């Protein structure tokens, strides 16, 4: 373990020129709790760190919190970096000193070549940040956004498997996971936040490599993303929404009954049942397509094509059996769904098994088929065991199709009572009516009405404002700062696609302002400022564009430091560049002036995300700063996709 690839939190453990910017105490520990290195920020709760962490922080080494620290150090150091999320579950967020005062602690691994060689603790005075009260509507919205970002990640992984040099796919995944982590911080969704951080670790390896991603690295990344998706799915409020399989069964109940009657008539040679059977098959197929049950959708297509071959002159039993196989297919999905819903294994079992079945077998191992049947039997999924062991060729096809659809079966569907869903249906009906009127009315006379109808599903930016206020309070507490956010976005409405982009951009902008812009209370007081920092977020509508600004009253940009770091990283030819050129470097992928990666920032993804997302939507972003007085980010976007 010579050359280091330090994922977090320390860039180079033995490089004295690297000093973390964490405002509290940064303490790097070995397996026995001895302090290897330490850095003391302006908000450090101690004046020095020597010996063991317990002596340095004046902790009772017999307390439960101390025991948890010892457990994490002993179990994590020497372990694989990919298992950090498991070790971190034991790490305390609060430490109680001998005088009963409280410290807040965050923990990250120091990694070399995929192995944890030390653990770093980030410690500040005061109790851990209070989690915001759980809001089912906000929780549901966060999870919906996260699932959309994970869909993007899955597409990027497939791209990487086809082309291991696709750097843009790595950067896009990193931005997506970083956004998920930011949106869940300070909520009751801590497990998702930690899993997102673990996925960042896998992606950090790929970001630092010049050569293509290996199959082992991609497999690790896929495993991290699967765990993250499972956590998001399970976090969605129960009762607020149904999963895809429940939605499909409810939507297709009448179609399934109609198909049973029609197929029975077909079996008796009644060709008159073909139209009814075709309509029922197509309804099931459309529902399967919406639920992303691709194997079931393929079966529907096969049944539809078979029905096209039936007629008065051709009612072969084999063809009718092909249509009947669709009913058996749906029945198997329903039976397995009910068994897994009642099983202790939970829906994640099929997701795990389906990915495991695709893995190559090792010599000497039991066959995948036999091992799979044994696991399914123990998990209590008899209907799937029967399908795999049946002599009927259709049964095996159904079982394999179900495994392919396993993950999608338990994905959350949109709430059937969701107001936005009702508005979308109303919008489609009104647009259909306007299309019908267009045959008799000049289009110019309908343009105003059409514009109003298009805006029915637009969303207010005020929703984003509430999220930012919560996030700012949490970030301030984590960073040992007092930070408030003043949000004024008025009653501006934007298209849903733009609303999601604005939310993602503002999350990164406010995080950057809180971490890099706002100073610690002592530094602000010394500079003649109020101890508490402020971040202002405003929005104005200008024609068909919306202009947003994020302004803070912090220290401003250190342009000289930006020039030095950028030149050292080869992003600038020299330090003799203009302020505009120095500021532009901040938008480079992965650029950061921070020498430490904390749970909040340091990976250099914030400004990169902001510019990329803005430009993807036909927008622009500018940055201006005044030393000692703060920084202003200005974002301009269309109110609807161009």
VEXKOL-566092 format. One record per residue (C-alpha): residue number from 0; x, y, z; chain. Coordinates in steps of 0.001 Angstrom, whole numbers, plus 500000, padded with zeros to 6 digits. Layout:
REC   nr       u       v       w  kette
REC  NUM       X       Y       Z      A
...
This chain:
REC   nr       u       v       w  kette
REC    0  500000  500000  500000      A
REC    1  502313  502693  498755      A
REC    2  500627  505052  496276      A
REC    3  497520  506490  497894      A
REC    4  494179  507039  496299      A
REC    5  492555  508760  499247      A
REC    6  488822  508889  498793      A
REC    7  487981  510785  501955      A
REC    8  488510  512662  504073      A
REC    9  492233  513455  503708      A
REC   10  493737  514108  500288      A
REC   11  497261  512984  501240      A
REC   12  497645  511628  504744      A
REC   13  501390  512308  504991      A
REC   14  501562  515549  503007      A
REC   15  502072  518454  505462      A
REC   16  501070  520979  502798      A
REC   17  497521  519642  502825      A
REC   18  495409  521189  505579      A
REC   19  491687  520401  505882      A
REC   20  489308  523339  505986      A
REC   21  486857  521761  508431      A
REC   22  486065  524416  511063      A
REC   23  486325  522031  514016      A
REC   24  488950  519419  514848      A
REC   25  489966  516873  512212      A
REC   26  491545  513825  513880      A
REC   27  492991  510875  511936      A
REC   28  493071  507706  514060      A
REC   29  494564  504242  513933      A
REC   30  492843  501035  515036      A
REC   31  493760  501633  518693      A
REC   32  492361  505153  518756      A
REC   33  495777  506863  518664      A
REC   34  495931  510225  516888      A
REC   35  498039  509922  513734      A
REC   36  497501  513493  512573      A
REC   37  495225  516345  513477      A
REC   38  494192  519747  512209      A
REC   39  492452  522285  514431      A
REC   40  490098  524742  512759      A
REC   41  488787  528026  514184      A
REC   42  485835  526205  515759      A
REC   43  487885  523366  517271      A
REC   44  486573  522306  520693      A
REC   45  490140  521561  521901      A
REC   46  493464  523408  521775      A
REC   47  495563  520341  520933      A
REC   48  495155  516698  519910      A
REC   49  497748  514206  521128      A
REC   50  497751  510652  522404      A
REC   51  494422  508900  522002      A
REC   52  491134  510409  520925      A
REC   53  489731  509825  524404      A
REC   54  492464  511790  526114      A
REC   55  492566  514493  523453      A
REC   56  488807  515145  523685      A
REC   57  488552  514397  527427      A
REC   58  486115  511532  526878      A
REC   59  485202  508819  529352      A
REC   60  486691  505762  527615      A
REC   61  484190  503511  529415      A
REC   62  481122  505323  528058      A
REC   63  478819  503760  525397      A
REC   64  479897  506421  522881      A
REC   65  483575  505590  523444      A
REC   66  482822  501892  522987      A
REC   67  481167  502662  519636      A
REC   68  484243  504637  518526      A
REC   69  486482  501700  519460      A
REC   70  484203  499298  517598      A
REC   71  484298  501362  514404      A
REC   72  488081  501722  514485      A
REC   73  488715  498052  515185      A
REC   74  486249  496759  512573      A
REC   75  486784  499285  509775      A
REC   76  490566  499690  509614      A
REC   77  491961  496952  507443      A
REC   78  488589  496392  505793      A
REC   79  487490  497127  502234      A
REC   80  486386  500663  501431      A
REC   81  483155  499415  499877      A
REC   82  482020  498117  503278      A
REC   83  482384  501501  505013      A
REC   84  478625  502109  505118      A
REC   85  478298  498949  507247      A
REC   86  481039  500014  509659      A
REC   87  479743  503603  509798      A
REC   88  476389  502420  511148      A
REC   89  478104  501984  514542      A
REC   90  479762  505421  514559      A
REC   91  478346  507870  517143      A
REC   92  477209  511330  516075      A
REC   93  477397  512666  519627      A
REC   94  480255  512398  522156      A
REC   95  479837  513318  525839      A
REC   96  482911  514739  527609      A
REC   97  483762  514082  531261      A
REC   98  482288  517470  532199      A
REC   99  479009  516391  530471      A
REC  100  479411  518911  527629      A
REC  101  478484  517582  524183      A
REC  102  480487  517250  520962      A
REC  103  479156  516494  517504      A
REC  104  481172  514002  515449      A
REC  105  481232  512862  511813      A
REC  106  483345  509955  510570      A
REC  107  484928  509065  507240      A
REC  108  487506  506503  506090      A
REC  109  491020  507203  504834      A
REC  110  491436  504835  501893      A
REC  111  494419  503551  499956      A
REC  112  494011  501220  497014      A
REC  113  490531  500241  498083      A
REC  114  491414  499480  501732      A
REC  115  490660  501530  504843      A
REC  116  493983  502442  506460      A
REC  117  492700  504954  509035      A
REC  118  489531  506695  510154      A
REC  119  489103  510459  510416      A
REC  120  486787  512080  512912      A
REC  121  485411  515600  512398      A
REC  122  484455  517100  515753      A
REC  123  482799  520381  516736      A
REC  124  481317  521621  519999      A
REC  125  477581  521358  520548      A
REC  126  474835  518812  520009      A
REC  127  474271  517206  516591      A
REC  128  471951  519104  514255      A
REC  129  468304  518486  514942      A
REC  130  466575  516516  512257      A
REC  131  463617  518264  510712      A
REC  132  460202  516810  511507      A
REC  133  459218  514130  509026      A
REC  134  456856  515437  506351      A
REC  135  455333  512580  504295      A
REC  136  454723  514846  501291      A
REC  137  458290  516168  501310      A
REC  138  459680  512677  501928      A
REC  139  457715  511372  498954      A
REC  140  458956  514223  496745      A
REC  141  462593  513646  497758      A
REC  142  462277  509929  497003      A
REC  143  460610  510532  493622      A
REC  144  463436  512892  492629      A
REC  145  466030  510395  493873      A
REC  146  464531  507560  491837      A
REC  147  464668  509720  488719      A
REC  148  468338  510439  489352      A
REC  149  469021  506740  489942      A
REC  150  467377  505945  486595      A
REC  151  469951  508265  485030      A
REC  152  472699  506442  486923      A
REC  153  471520  503064  485610      A
REC  154  471645  504389  482049      A
REC  155  475158  505738  482670      A
REC  156  476347  502368  484012      A
REC  157  475062  500649  480870      A
REC  158  476924  503261  478837      A
REC  159  480118  502591  480792      A
REC  160  479821  498849  480268      A
REC  161  479677  499514  476536      A
REC  162  482397  502180  476606      A
REC  163  484649  502213  479658      A
REC  164  486196  505541  478624      A
REC  165  482907  507492  478786      A
REC  166  484036  510082  481336      A
REC  167  480872  512145  481025      A
REC  168  478846  509184  482290      A
REC  169  480998  509020  485445      A
REC  170  480641  512755  486068      A
REC  171  476862  512616  485537      A
REC  172  476477  509760  488013      A
REC  173  478630  511554  490538      A
REC  174  476514  514700  490261      A
REC  175  473312  512673  490613      A
REC  176  474455  510805  493725      A
REC  177  475838  514007  495234      A
REC  178  472434  515638  494724      A
REC  179  470658  512739  496431      A
REC  180  473003  513067  499395      A
REC  181  472394  516789  499622      A
REC  182  468604  516547  499415      A
REC  183  468415  513928  502192      A
REC  184  470826  515641  504606      A
REC  185  469100  516869  507751      A
REC  186  465986  514759  507131      A
REC  187  464853  511478  508637      A
REC  188  466360  509782  505566      A
REC  189  469834  509429  507066      A
REC  190  470344  505885  505775      A
REC  191  469839  507099  502197      A
REC  192  472304  509924  502776      A
REC  193  474939  507479  504035      A
REC  194  474380  505049  501153      A
REC  195  474686  507927  498689      A
REC  196  478006  508811  500300      A
REC  197  479140  505189  499898      A
REC  198  478202  505299  496211      A
REC  199  480294  508465  495921      A
REC  200  483281  506456  497129      A
REC  201  482909  503956  494275      A
REC  202  482497  506791  491789      A
REC  203  485483  508662  493191      A
REC  204  487709  505747  492182      A
REC  205  486430  505991  488614      A
REC  206  486788  509780  488537      A
REC  207  490465  509579  489486      A
REC  208  491336  506884  486933      A
REC  209  492672  507565  483467      A
REC  210  492109  504015  482244      A
REC  211  488672  502468  481540      A
REC  212  486555  501184  484418      A
REC  213  487124  497517  485216      A
REC  214  484308  494975  485444      A
REC  215  484978  494621  489183      A
REC  216  484629  498377  489718      A
REC  217  481418  498534  487707      A
REC  218  480002  495593  489658      A
REC  219  480794  497353  492940      A
REC  220  479176  500530  491654      A
REC  221  476061  498660  490558      A
REC  222  475824  497016  493983      A
REC  223  476053  500435  495680      A
REC  224  473360  501863  493402      A
REC  225  471084  498852  494016      A
REC  226  471381  499295  497781      A
REC  227  470662  502989  497407      A
REC  228  467608  502352  495228      A
REC  229  466257  499757  497653      A
REC  230  466602  502237  500536      A
REC  231  464808  504953  498560      A
REC  232  461976  502617  497582      A
REC  233  461530  501464  501170      A
REC  234  461598  505068  502437      A
REC  235  458587  506182  500432      A
REC  236  455615  506689  502743      A
REC  237  453356  503662  502834      A
REC  238  449756  504543  502160      A
REC  239  450840  507582  500172      A
REC  240  451457  505555  497046      A
REC  241  451324  502045  495632      A
REC  242  454192  500212  494036      A
REC  243  454182  499339  490350      A
REC  244  452734  495843  490786      A
REC  245  449846  496976  492975      A
REC  246  449077  499710  490470      A
REC  247  449169  497289  487547      A
REC  248  446919  494713  489191      A
REC  249  444407  497399  490128      A
REC  250  444437  498955  486667      A
REC  251  444230  495634  484802      A
REC  252  441691  493806  486956      A
REC  253  438836  494236  484480      A
REC  254  441109  493589  481481      A
REC  255  442313  490320  483027      A
REC  256  438702  489197  483601      A
REC  257  437771  490144  480031      A
REC  258  440763  488207  478702      A
REC  259  439831  485082  480698      A
REC  260  436357  485074  479185      A
REC  261  437680  485780  475687      A
REC  262  440344  483055  475830      A
REC  263  437758  480521  477027      A
REC  264  435661  481396  473978      A
REC  265  438723  481088  471731      A
REC  266  439432  477643  473157      A
REC  267  435906  476666  472065      A
REC  268  436677  477859  468534      A
REC  269  434783  481178  468740      A
REC  270  436708  483593  466473      A
REC  271  434304  486365  467468      A
REC  272  436210  486702  470760      A
REC  273  439397  487883  469005      A
REC  274  438602  491665  469148      A
REC  275  437753  491509  472891      A
REC  276  440901  489489  473602      A
REC  277  443030  491934  471605      A
REC  278  441648  494955  473484      A
REC  279  442289  493256  476836      A
REC  280  445859  492253  475876      A
REC  281  446648  495774  474694      A
REC  282  445332  497281  477950      A
REC  283  447567  494969  479978      A
REC  284  450492  495774  477692      A
REC  285  450092  499528  478114      A
REC  286  449908  499149  481892      A
REC  287  453012  496922  481881      A
REC  288  454826  499511  479786      A
REC  289  453960  502304  482234      A
REC  290  455097  500101  485126      A
REC  291  458381  499344  483277      A
REC  292  457681  495590  483473      A
REC  293  459490  494904  480219      A
REC  294  459319  491103  480238      A
REC  295  455563  491240  480832      A
REC  296  455281  493817  478041      A
REC  297  457106  491452  475665      A
REC  298  454680  488671  476596      A
REC  299  451771  491000  475802      A
REC  300  453294  491773  472405      A
REC  301  453653  488051  471704      A
REC  302  450010  487467  472677      A
REC  303  448868  490362  470472      A
REC  304  450807  488998  467465      A
REC  305  449334  485549  468069      A
REC  306  445801  486972  468076      A
REC  307  446535  488556  464688      A
REC  308  447163  485047  463327      A
REC  309  443873  483677  464604      A
REC  310  440708  483761  462503      A
REC  311  437804  481749  461211      A
REC  312  440181  479568  459221      A
REC  313  442850  479242  461886      A
REC  314  442011  478508  465544      A
REC  315  444937  476252  466366      A
REC  316  445136  475137  469977      A
REC  317  448854  475968  470179      A
REC  318  448125  479570  469210      A
REC  319  445334  479858  471786      A
REC  320  447725  478404  474393      A
REC  321  450173  481206  473583      A
REC  322  447499  483759  474465      A
REC  323  446505  481817  477584      A
REC  324  450179  481918  478663      A
REC  325  449801  485673  479215      A
REC  326  447158  485043  481889      A
REC  327  449457  482547  483608      A
REC  328  452223  485143  483374      A
REC  329  450136  487774  485172      A
REC  330  448960  485216  487742      A
REC  331  452567  484270  488573      A
REC  332  453510  487925  489018      A
REC  333  450595  488393  491406      A
REC  334  451368  485250  493430      A
REC  335  455075  486040  493794      A
REC  336  454256  489643  494681      A
REC  337  451956  488535  497499      A
REC  338  454440  485946  498802      A
REC  339  457323  488393  498855      A
REC  340  455230  491124  500438      A
REC  341  454546  488760  503335      A
REC  342  458083  487378  503411      A
REC  343  460771  488464  505849      A
REC  344  463131  488561  502884      A
REC  345  461207  491456  501410      A
REC  346  461097  492605  497796      A
REC  347  464853  493194  497678      A
REC  348  465339  489410  497530      A
REC  349  464337  489141  493875      A
REC  350  466424  492153  492937      A
REC  351  469473  490546  494531      A
REC  352  468800  487140  492979      A
REC  353  468208  488503  489496      A
REC  354  471569  490307  489521      A
REC  355  473289  487311  491073      A
REC  356  471929  485021  488335      A
REC  357  473708  487151  485737      A
REC  358  477091  486753  487462      A
REC  359  479541  484133  486117      A
REC  360  479744  480883  488053      A
REC  361  482949  479848  489792      A
REC  362  484380  476384  489124      A
REC  363  483223  473844  491634      A
REC  364  480268  475884  492879      A
REC  365  476735  474557  492913      A
REC  366  474856  475544  489792      A
REC  367  473080  478872  489820      A
REC  368  469779  477095  489193      A
REC  369  470013  474754  492190      A
REC  370  471272  477475  494511      A
REC  371  468514  479800  493360      A
REC  372  465807  477201  494066      A
REC  373  467247  476548  497509      A
REC  374  467218  480249  498371      A
REC  375  463688  480741  497058      A
REC  376  462446  477768  499081      A
REC  377  464006  479096  502269      A
REC  378  462626  482583  501579      A
REC  379  459097  481256  501206      A
REC  380  458377  481893  497513      A
REC  381  456843  478532  496496      A
REC  382  455064  479779  493366      A
REC  383  458376  480805  491797      A
REC  384  459987  477505  492809      A
REC  385  457115  475651  491121      A
REC  386  457522  477740  487973      A
REC  387  461236  476933  487730      A
REC  388  460712  473196  488332      A
REC  389  457617  472709  486150      A
REC  390  457972  470624  482989      A
REC  391  455873  473201  481108      A
REC  392  458178  475276  478857      A
REC  393  455956  478323  479371      A
REC  394  456457  478124  483156      A
REC  395  460223  478466  482950      A
REC  396  459836  481419  480594      A
REC  397  457460  483080  483045      A
REC  398  459897  482577  485928      A
REC  399  462840  484049  484031      A
REC  400  460694  486963  482902      A
REC  401  459666  487657  486473      A
REC  402  463298  487773  487588      A
REC  403  464019  490274  484822      A
REC  404  461131  492450  486050      A
REC  405  461897  491938  489743      A
REC  406  463231  495382  490508      A
REC  407  460516  497228  488592      A
REC  408  457735  495245  490322      A
REC  409  458377  496987  493622      A
REC  410  459230  500424  492270      A
REC  411  456876  503109  493602      A
REC  412  454111  504142  491257      A
REC  413  452766  507653  491260      A
REC  414  450032  508207  493860      A
REC  415  446630  507666  492293      A
REC  416  445206  510540  494321      A
REC  417  448112  512848  493475      A
REC  418  446792  516297  492551      A
REC  419  449416  516690  489831      A
REC  420  448233  513440  488231      A
REC  421  444667  514740  488130      A
REC  422  445858  517988  486585      A
REC  423  447790  516070  483939      A
REC  424  444678  514095  483019      A
REC  425  442631  517274  482854      A
REC  426  445313  518872  480710      A
REC  427  445272  515970  478231      A
REC  428  441467  516171  477972      A
REC  429  441547  519925  477378      A
REC  430  444314  519646  474788      A
REC  431  442321  516960  472975      A
REC  432  439314  519287  472989      A
REC  433  441411  522153  471603      A
REC  434  442744  519863  468876      A
REC  435  439173  519020  467937      A
REC  436  438233  522722  467844      A
REC  437  441256  523477  465669      A
REC  438  439493  521786  462755      A
REC  439  436882  524573  462720      A
REC  440  438604  527498  464495      A
REC  441  441730  529353  463286      A
REC  442  444757  528327  465389      A
REC  443  445527  531940  466292      A
REC  444  442245  532195  468175      A
REC  445  443123  529172  470289      A
REC  446  446752  530071  471074      A
REC  447  445980  531893  474340      A
REC  448  443760  529079  475578      A
REC  449  446394  526502  474626      A
REC  450  449076  528430  476551      A
REC  451  446880  528494  479672      A
REC  452  446206  524766  479435      A
REC  453  449923  524040  479043      A
REC  454  450591  525822  482366      A
REC  455  448073  523716  484320      A
REC  456  450787  521318  485481      A
REC  457  453443  523947  486220      A
REC  458  454856  524009  489743      A
REC  459  455616  526934  492109      A
REC  460  459222  527678  493023      A
REC  461  458071  528211  496613      A
REC  462  458284  524425  497082      A
REC  463  462030  524649  496455      A
REC  464  462253  527554  498924      A
REC  465  460949  525467  501827      A
REC  466  463490  522769  501086      A
REC  467  466376  525262  501026      A
REC  468  465412  526774  504389      A
REC  469  465527  523350  506045      A
REC  470  468793  522409  504380      A
REC  471  470519  525670  505376      A
REC  472  469714  525178  509063      A
REC  473  471113  521663  508978      A
REC  474  474269  522616  507101      A
REC  475  475001  525460  509502      A
REC  476  474757  523111  512478      A
REC  477  477036  520535  510841      A
REC  478  479642  523151  509948      A
REC  479  479620  524806  513368      A
REC  480  478222  528015  511900      A
REC  481  475052  530023  512352      A
REC  482  473531  530423  508904      A
REC  483  470061  531528  507866      A
REC  484  468423  531597  504453      A
REC  485  466085  534308  503255      A
REC  486  464025  532989  500358      A
REC  487  461937  535227  498088      A
REC  488  460821  533475  494924      A
REC  489  457346  535008  494812      A
REC  490  454579  533070  493098      A
REC  491  456575  532179  489991      A
REC  492  455471  529025  488200      A
REC  493  457712  526930  485952      A
REC  494  457323  523725  483979      A
REC  495  457915  520576  486089      A
REC  496  461146  519780  484216      A
REC  497  462533  523246  484968      A
REC  498  461353  523039  488586      A
REC  499  463392  519868  489104      A
REC  500  466465  521473  487552      A
REC  501  466088  524621  489670      A
REC  502  465816  522501  492811      A
REC  503  468958  520526  491978      A
REC  504  470941  523654  491107      A
REC  505  469912  525580  494225      A
REC  506  470811  522651  496492      A
REC  507  474399  522817  495241      A
REC  508  474540  526627  495227      A
REC  509  473351  526946  498829      A
REC  510  475683  524149  500011      A
REC  511  478641  525944  498417      A
REC  512  477626  529258  499981      A
REC  513  477225  527740  503453      A
REC  514  480463  525758  503358      A
REC  515  482869  527934  501372      A
REC  516  481314  531392  501624      A
REC  517  480010  531899  505159      A
REC  518  482768  532181  507763      A
REC  519  482764  530774  511290      A
REC  520  481338  533101  513940      A
REC  521  484768  534049  515312      A
REC  522  486132  534960  511897      A
REC  523  483028  537016  511093      A
REC  524  483251  538911  514392      A
REC  525  486915  539674  513813      A
REC  526  485992  541079  510392      A
REC  527  483363  543365  511934      A
REC  528  480392  541288  510801      A
REC  529  477448  539819  512638      A
REC  530  478274  536302  513954      A
REC  531  475442  534794  511914      A
REC  532  475778  534575  508144      A
REC  533  472943  534965  505659      A
REC  534  472208  533464  502260      A
REC  535  469626  535212  500081      A
REC  536  467791  533371  497291      A
REC  537  465585  535452  494986      A
REC  538  463781  534880  491698      A
REC  539  462339  537194  489077      A
REC  540  460331  536418  485950      A
REC  541  461460  538180  482788      A
REC  542  459274  537256  479874      A
REC  543  459716  533565  479193      A
REC  544  462824  533382  481403      A
REC  545  463365  533193  485146      A
REC  546  466401  534759  486802      A
REC  547  467529  533393  490169      A
REC  548  470265  534748  492394      A
REC  549  472018  533137  495354      A
REC  550  473949  535718  497372      A
REC  551  475851  535348  500639      A
REC  552  477583  537833  502960      A
REC  553  480639  535640  503444      A
REC  554  484347  535996  502776      A
REC  555  484111  536083  498990      A
REC  556  486266  534110  496567      A
REC  557  489985  533761  497214      A
REC  558  491014  534283  493600      A
REC  559  494733  533991  494325      A
REC  560  494225  530560  495893      A
REC  561  492018  529507  492978      A
REC  562  494789  530517  490563      A
REC  563  497441  528569  492517      A
REC  564  495375  525381  492843      A
REC  565  494200  525523  489224      A
REC  566  497758  526014  487965      A
REC  567  498986  523117  490123      A
REC  568  496273  520889  488647      A
REC  569  497082  521940  485094      A
REC  570  493807  523775  484546      A
REC  571  495619  527084  484029      A
REC  572  498912  527685  482249      A
REC  573  499982  530143  484930      A
REC  574  498677  532179  487852      A
REC  575  498811  535368  485748      A
REC  576  495215  535236  484509      A
REC  577  492305  537610  484852      A
REC  578  489687  537383  487579      A
REC  579  487136  536192  485000      A
REC  580  489385  533334  483894      A
REC  581  490059  532343  487504      A
REC  582  486346  532314  488320      A
REC  583  485622  530229  485221      A
REC  584  487919  527467  486546      A
REC  585  485461  526911  489399      A
REC  586  483067  525344  486874      A
REC  587  485576  522674  485785      A
REC  588  484489  519096  486645      A
REC  589  486009  517968  489938      A
REC  590  487748  521265  490749      A
REC  591  487909  522161  494428      A
REC  592  490248  524289  496509      A
REC  593  489442  522173  499556      A
REC  594  492091  519663  500621      A
REC  595  489636  517540  502566      A
REC  596  486485  515727  501608      A
REC  597  483890  516015  504347      A
REC  598  480328  514793  504515      A
REC  599  479293  518236  503231      A
REC  600  481680  519094  500400      A
REC  601  485179  518974  498996      A
REC  602  484664  516769  495943      A
REC  603  484402  519635  493478      A
REC  604  480979  518831  492038      A
REC  605  478889  521850  493041      A
REC  606  479727  524455  490397      A
REC  607  480170  521779  487749      A
REC  608  476612  520607  488381      A
REC  609  475211  524131  488252      A
REC  610  476679  525021  484888      A
REC  611  475968  521636  483286      A
REC  612  472323  521588  484338      A
REC  613  471768  525217  483324      A
REC  614  473275  524754  479874      A
REC  615  471362  521515  479291      A
REC  616  468153  523537  479636      A
REC  617  469326  526411  477448      A
REC  618  470241  528584  480425      A
REC  619  473332  530343  481704      A
REC  620  475114  530999  484993      A
REC  621  477488  533742  486130      A
REC  622  479487  534250  489317      A
REC  623  480675  537501  490910      A
REC  624  482454  538122  494202      A
REC  625  483754  540898  496424      A
REC  626  486520  540019  498909      A
REC  627  485186  540122  502452      A
REC  628  481654  540969  501348      A
REC  629  480344  537831  499686      A
REC  630  479584  536041  496436      A
REC  631  476616  536212  494072      A
REC  632  475579  533469  491671      A
REC  633  473102  534455  488949      A
REC  634  471189  531788  487076      A
REC  635  468966  532333  484052      A
REC  636  466669  529590  482758      A
REC  637  463619  529323  480488      A
REC  638  460346  528830  482362      A
REC  639  459643  525852  480098      A
REC  640  461971  523455  478227      A
REC  641  463190  524882  474943      A
